[in-house]
């Protein structure tokens, strides 16, 4: 039986895929659980139109995030923290601190998009990865400077 997947099913495919499965699997499992629908001429046309619309939206989103990427890569964030001996900071610089510094520069970036494996504990210049979209990744320069207590 030909079906169209409504949601992603790991063993079968992605949303909108038209696939052949056994009749019993489709009738007893996929269709009742709203994971798929029977593929007829009208539904195949509808799904193909929806795929085109989703692709258009995806391209626009990537274009918009690419603009943000350029702004991020042309920005150098300076974060000032109190410093102790041997260039060690009192406390650390976290993704939240970087997000707040970007906000002061006019860029609203969620801290969860800033990939910082461990907090920064010393003074220096760091390259931080900001994952704006699965296909758009920006590199941010963060300069951590210390001030005397």
Residue pairs with C-beta under 8 A, 6 or more apart in sequence:
1 20
1 21
1 22
1 23
1 26
1 27
1 38
2 18
2 19
2 20
2 38
2 39
3 18
3 19
3 20
3 21
3 26
3 30
3 31
3 36
3 37
3 38
3 39
4 16
4 17
4 18
4 36
4 37
4 38
4 39
4 43
4 44
4 47
5 12
5 13
5 14
5 15
5 16
5 17
5 19
5 30
5 35
5 36
6 15
6 34
6 35
6 36
6 37
7 15
7 34
7 35
8 14
8 15
9 30
9 35
9 36
12 19
12 21
13 19
16 47
16 50
16 51
16 54
18 39
18 44
18 47
21 30
26 36
26 38
29 35
30 36
31 37
31 38
37 43
61 133
62 133
62 135
62 136
65 132
65 133
65 136
66 136
68 107
68 109
68 132
68 138
69 130
69 132
69 136
69 137
69 138
71 107
72 102
72 107
72 109
72 130
72 132
72 138
72 139
72 140
73 138
73 139
73 140
75 102
75 105
75 107
75 140
75 141
76 141
76 142
76 143
77 98
77 101
77 102
77 105
77 140
77 141
77 142
77 143
78 101
78 142
78 143
78 145
79 93
79 97
79 98
79 101
79 142
79 143
79 144
79 145
80 144
80 145
80 146
80 147
81 89
81 90
81 91
81 93
81 144
81 145
81 146
81 147
82 89
82 90
82 91
82 146
82 147
82 148
82 149
83 89
83 90
83 123
83 146
83 147
83 148
83 149
84 90
84 149
87 122
87 123
87 124
87 146
88 121
88 122
89 120
89 121
89 122
89 123
89 144
89 146
90 149
92 119
92 120
92 121
93 119
93 120
93 121
93 142
93 144
94 111
94 116
94 119
94 120
95 111
95 112
95 114
95 116
96 111
98 111
98 114
98 116
98 128
98 140
98 142
99 109
99 110
99 111
99 114
101 142
102 108
102 109
102 140
103 109
109 130
109 132
113 130
113 131
113 132
114 128
114 129
114 130
114 140
115 128
115 129
115 130
115 131
116 128
120 126
120 142
120 144
122 144
123 144
123 145
123 146
124 143
124 144
125 141
125 142
125 143
125 144
126 141
126 142
126 143
126 144
127 139
127 140
127 141
127 142
128 139
128 140
128 141
128 142
129 137
129 138
129 139
129 140
130 137
130 138
130 139
130 140
131 137
132 138
